Amino acid sequence: MKYILLIGDGMGDVPVPALGGRTPLEAADTPTMDRLAQQAEMLLVRTVPEGYSPGSDVANLSLMGYEPERYYTGRAPLEAASLGVELAPAETAFRCNLVHVDRPGDGRLIMIDYSSGHITTGESRQLIEALQAECGNDLLRLYPGVSYRHLLVYRGEVPAGFTTVPPHDHSDQDVAGFFQAYRQIEAFPPLLARAERILADHPVNRERQRQGKRTANAIWLWGEGKRPAMATLEARFGIRGGLISAVDLLKGLGVLGGLTVVDVPGATGYLDTNYEGKAQAALDILEKDDFVLVHVEAPDETGHQGLVEEKVRAVADFDRRIVAPIVETMERRGEPFRLVVTMDHYTPIQRRTHEDWPVPMFLYDSRGLAVPSNRTYTEANVLAAVQESGQAMLSGAAFFRRFVEREVHQ
Ligand SMILES: [Zn+2]
């Protein structure tokens, strides 16, 4: 048996006036999903447990069968895994943004830009390497990542009640209070002060200034956590496989779940992504292994940007360029497979942010074992089908067991 989990990030939505009151899933042309969904079983899954914020990290962790209550320790440990950085038990990972701040001189600290003008990876690597050379020691290590997104590993105690905030939630706001909170960790104030001195003087920043670009004049630490104690999917369910995504968080989940993480050239996380490359990579994995997860980011991005036509296109592309080629090839290969199409969370166009509502999905079995829904895949159809069947809402872990464990669907 082959298990195929296809995730359109943020694909769910509410009726959009510009679409005549339809959602993008209802408006988009999705012949393959329509065909499969009618023969499939529909499920409603709570990917974001009560009290968790509906991030892609928590929601996708759920979809992979790991209870966030038990396994979610923060965003940075997932990013560490995707960078290949192993965390020792005594170590805590922090996301380290290169940011641009302003100090007007009255005690305020204004977060101007969480991304330092989307600084390039080449530039930021030089900055982070300079910081590591000057400030790295037994307690603190810096690792370069992509663009403004880097990693700090701290070997020491993080006091109870220590909290940080993501800089992108505080653009143009006074963050002096949040900055003060770093004082609870003795090693941080000297690190932050020294980092600002080194950054101010660095040739990369002088050149950016000359070109009229925003400099990276400070670091901001957040998203901290220890390595989650995740057993691999192979250890838990006896399945081996791979994960395909353009997004670091997802790749980190794949590493921690023991999956082969495939880097597909041209996978961008947007409408211009290399869909064909991703579908082919999934089919390659399925030639030898049991399981593949394909994650497509474009529906979420277009939702955040509030772009109606683009979100409809992202959903149609997901159907035509991911779902269709994978299904057609699997049918040609003639090997039985179970396939799920879902989203991790809603990203409604009108709200432009994630919602923690239960996600609609369908579970198709090529052997035709499921009681067919006779419905196409839309938010309302899944809700109606689930209500009609009296089926309970599932947790992510319960969904995953139902997906991959043979005995529950005999
Ligand atoms: Zn997401």
Residues whose N, C-alpha, C, O or C-beta is under 5 A from the ligand:
A	BS01	ZN	D9 G10 S56 D300 D344
